[in-house]
Amino acid sequence: MTTATQEETLGFQTEVKQLLNLMIHSLYSNREIFLRELISNSADACDKLRYAALDNDALYEGDSELRIEIEHDREANTITLRDNGIGMNRDDVIANLGTIARSGTAEFLKQLSGEQQKDAKLIGQFGVGFYSGFIVADEVTVRTRKAGTDASAGVEWRSKGEGEFTVADIECERHGTEITLHLKDDAKEFADDYRLQGLVRKYSDHIEVPVRMPKTETAKDDEGNDIEGSEITTWETVNEATALWARPKSDVTEDEYKAFYKHVAHDFSDPLTWSHNKVEGKLEYTSLLYVPGRAPFDMFDRDGARGVKLYVQRVFIMDDAEQFLPLYLRFIKGVLDTRDLSLNVSRELLQQDPKVDKIKGALTKRALDMLKKLAKDNEQYQTFWNTFGSVLKEGPGEDAANREKIAGLLRFASTHTDTAAQEHSLVDYVERMKEGQKKIYYVVADSFNAAKNSPHLEIFRKKGIEVLLLSDRIDEWLMSHLTEFDGKSFADVAKGELDLGDVEDEEEKKAQEETAKAKEDLVKRVKEALNDGVQEVKITHRLTDSPACVVLPEHEMGYQMRRIMEAAGQPLPEVKPILELNPNHALVARLENADGDLFGQLAHILLDQAIIAEGGHLDDPAAYVKRLNNVLTA
């Protein structure tokens, strides 16, 4: 290795500076994970070389036995980890070690709370394990050369994690990457054979690439004494070095499954659950799917990295193979290993292969079954729902074939408990339905309190009929794709005619008809006063405490969805509401006895108040205030 040439010092990307500051100065709760992250990166580099060499085995440069080697020097206080994987060129080094090339990183870092322990745990969400080396090292040196390039194309990267890094060209005989950690004074414990071996077995036993460490043996004389100068150093494989997913389920422990998840997902916390299956027949594949315990920072970026690690006959093909799971299951992590695809498959070919669709259908069913099984543990499932529920709600609109199955996994807030917690399933709702009730009722609003206090719920509360309270931005879109569940249709209580089924008896219905007939003159006067402001005016029996409410036609887009569409720049045609009056309310009685300007002002006030209560916006709020003041001072 010759003297470095073309040396330049560069600054870290701003996000990396913040990340390094967190790592170096936070009270990291589990420092030992640095080795797991570096080994995972080296294993990925070996996988990538194995894949690239399918088309060009010259990339192995006569060294096809892929491996990871770990050495330490107690006197120099260093740990060196090297692999003979794909390696990097100068541009790769600057791109991979100087930036975090993932969307949303800067925004996410701004949200970090300042609580050191909490911040440190969030680091794993970036999937940039290399930087974890700075948890134990005050200086990191990387020497690397990309497979297939000349020995003169080596690159050295050095940094003390203080905002700058230096890159230089070097001679490098071996392809692959070598990382040297110059340990901090309080991290000397890691420069120890037994400590390092223990960490490899604890965190990286499942890595298919062999992880080797030097083992020195000394010949002994007849009396059992060491013979000076007879030391022989050999490389010993420390990990099991077999693909975990290829082993029988009965041979894999719970801790091994959890450790493998952390390797696959670059996460620092345990998964909620997993499903390991081997399929044989027309299709042959093995899948190991995980449900994470927490969401990545870019979960709502539908174009972000997602999907499973794809292997073909244990040969790594690609990370984030998104073709095998639908978008609404983008939080699922794991591995798919199949015999049914060619080794030179690409993302473009995956989109055209009918076998991919069949595997996708099977994995989707497997993932949903895994969630159904998790739902038997209410506490665990509630943790899942609080984290990923809003993503799962995309399912009914995207996956018609599994709509009923997804619907059974949904959770909602409800008038049954009147709390904001989304903890009630549709199965629970159907079991609690009153005798004679034929529909599943729900109301959509911008917030939980607006839904809970909607005037449309008054008759339902009086009758003891449960209503689902929906307030997430996606909820109205969700309900437009859920037509029925368990043979029961859904009904928005704020749209169309109110139908309580057989919960109302014939006497009640007859009394309502008689009241409506008696108030025909009032309805006609209000319609004339409001003119084009409303589509229709009716007498209602859905109210008990409020004087009036507005109702939309049954198949019309609701107020919440209209606001979302308009905010996105989508022009929508104007929709006139239906005004329904409560004949038993004092304000309606006052309206009936008013005349002239007072009647018109009261009619407009009742309409405006009903729109506000529904969560709508007034076209002319000042006119509403003026009318209200006139009536109050009359």
Secondary structure as UniProt FT lines:
FT   STRAND          5..11
FT   HELIX           14..25
FT   TURN            31..32
FT   HELIX           33..52
FT   TURN            53..55
FT   HELIX           57..60
FT   TURN            61..62
FT   STRAND          68..73
FT   TURN            74..77
FT   STRAND          78..83
FT   HELIX           90..98
FT   TURN            103..104
FT   HELIX           105..110
FT   HELIX           116..122
FT   HELIX           123..126
FT   HELIX           129..135
FT   STRAND          137..145
FT   TURN            147..148
FT   HELIX           151..153
FT   STRAND          154..159
FT   STRAND          164..170
FT   STRAND          176..183
FT   HELIX           185..190
FT   HELIX           193..203
FT   TURN            205..206
FT   STRAND          211..217
FT   TURN            222..223
FT   TURN            228..229
FT   STRAND          232..237
FT   HELIX           244..246
FT   HELIX           249..251
FT   HELIX           254..265
FT   STRAND          273..279
FT   STRAND          285..291
FT   TURN            297..300
FT   TURN            302..303
FT   STRAND          308..312
FT   TURN            313..314
FT   STRAND          315..321
FT   HELIX           322..324
FT   HELIX           327..329
FT   TURN            330..331
FT   STRAND          333..338
FT   TURN            343..344
FT   HELIX           347..352
FT   HELIX           354..374
FT   TURN            375..376
FT   HELIX           378..392
FT   TURN            393..394
FT   HELIX           395..398
FT   HELIX           400..402
FT   HELIX           403..407
FT   TURN            408..409
FT   STRAND          412..414
FT   TURN            415..418
FT   STRAND          419..424
FT   HELIX           426..432
FT   TURN            435..436
FT   STRAND          439..444
FT   HELIX           448..452
FT   HELIX           455..457
FT   HELIX           458..463
FT   STRAND          467..470
FT   TURN            473..474
FT   HELIX           475..479
FT   TURN            480..481
FT   STRAND          484..485
FT   TURN            486..487
FT   STRAND          488..492
FT   TURN            493..494
FT   HELIX           501..503
FT   HELIX           506..518
FT   HELIX           520..530
FT   HELIX           531..533
FT   STRAND          536..539
FT   STRAND          548..552
FT   TURN            554..555
FT   HELIX           559..567
FT   TURN            568..569
FT   STRAND          578..581
FT   TURN            583..584
FT   HELIX           586..593
FT   HELIX           596..613
FT   TURN            614..615
FT   HELIX           621..633
//
